[in-house]
Amino acid sequence: MKALIEYTDTFCGEANYCWVNRFDFDCDGMSNRAIIRKAKKMLGLQGVRSVRGWDNEDIARYFKSTVLFINFED
C-alpha cells in the first residue's frame, strides 16, 4: 500500500492550493501514527503541533496556516 501525501497552504481554514508539495511512500505494515510521523519528517515538520482531521479513510493534519493530507492507494 502507498501513502499519497499533499502539503499545501490554507485560506480561512480550507485548503487553498496556491502552492502544493506532493510525494508518496510505501506504508505496508505501518500504523497511522507512524505514517503521520514519517510524512512530517519528510516535510521538516517534526515537533510542530497540528490539529487532527479525518475524512473517512484519509488523514488530514492542520497546522497554523498549512494542511497535510494523507490518502491511501493499493
C-alpha positions as CSV (number, residue, x, y, z in Angstrom):
1,M,0.0,0.0,0.0
2,K,1.2,3.5,-0.8
3,A,0.6,6.7,1.2
4,L,0.0,9.7,-1.1
5,I,0.9,13.0,0.6
6,E,-0.2,16.5,-0.2
7,Y,1.0,19.5,1.8
8,T,-0.5,22.9,0.9
9,D,-1.4,26.3,2.3
10,T,-4.8,27.3,3.7
11,F,-7.1,30.2,3.5
12,C,-9.7,30.7,6.2
13,G,-9.1,27.1,7.4
14,E,-9.6,25.5,4.0
15,A,-7.0,24.1,1.6
16,N,-6.0,26.8,-0.9
17,Y,-3.6,25.1,-3.3
18,C,-1.7,28.3,-4.0
19,W,1.3,26.0,-3.7
20,V,1.5,22.3,-3.1
21,N,4.1,19.6,-2.4
22,R,3.2,16.1,-3.3
23,F,5.1,12.8,-2.7
24,D,4.4,9.2,-1.8
25,F,6.0,6.3,0.1
26,D,5.4,2.7,0.8
27,C,3.5,2.2,4.1
28,D,2.9,-1.6,4.3
29,G,2.6,-2.6,7.9
30,M,2.8,0.9,9.3
31,S,0.2,2.3,11.8
32,N,-1.5,5.7,11.0
33,R,0.6,7.3,13.7
34,A,3.9,6.0,12.1
35,I,2.7,7.2,8.7
36,I,2.0,10.7,10.0
37,R,5.4,10.8,11.7
38,K,7.2,9.8,8.5
39,A,5.3,12.4,6.4
40,K,6.0,15.2,8.9
41,K,9.7,14.1,9.0
42,M,9.9,14.2,5.2
43,L,8.5,17.8,5.2
44,G,10.7,19.0,8.1
45,L,7.7,19.4,10.4
46,Q,8.9,17.3,13.3
47,G,7.8,18.8,16.6
48,V,5.3,21.2,15.0
49,R,1.9,20.9,16.6
50,S,-1.1,20.2,14.5
51,V,-4.8,19.5,14.8
52,R,-6.2,16.2,13.7
53,G,-8.8,15.9,10.9
54,W,-10.2,12.7,9.5
55,D,-12.2,12.2,6.3
56,N,-13.4,8.5,6.2
57,E,-10.2,6.5,5.5
58,D,-8.0,9.6,4.7
59,I,-6.0,11.6,7.2
60,A,-5.6,15.4,7.5
61,R,-3.4,17.3,9.8
62,Y,-4.0,21.1,10.1
63,F,-1.1,23.3,11.1
64,K,-1.2,27.1,11.7
65,S,-1.5,28.1,8.0
66,T,-1.0,24.8,6.2
67,V,-2.6,21.4,5.9
68,L,-1.2,17.9,5.3
69,F,-3.4,15.3,3.5
70,I,-2.6,11.6,3.5
71,N,-4.6,9.4,1.1
72,F,-4.0,5.7,0.6
73,E,-3.6,3.7,-2.7
74,D,-3.2,-0.1,-3.2
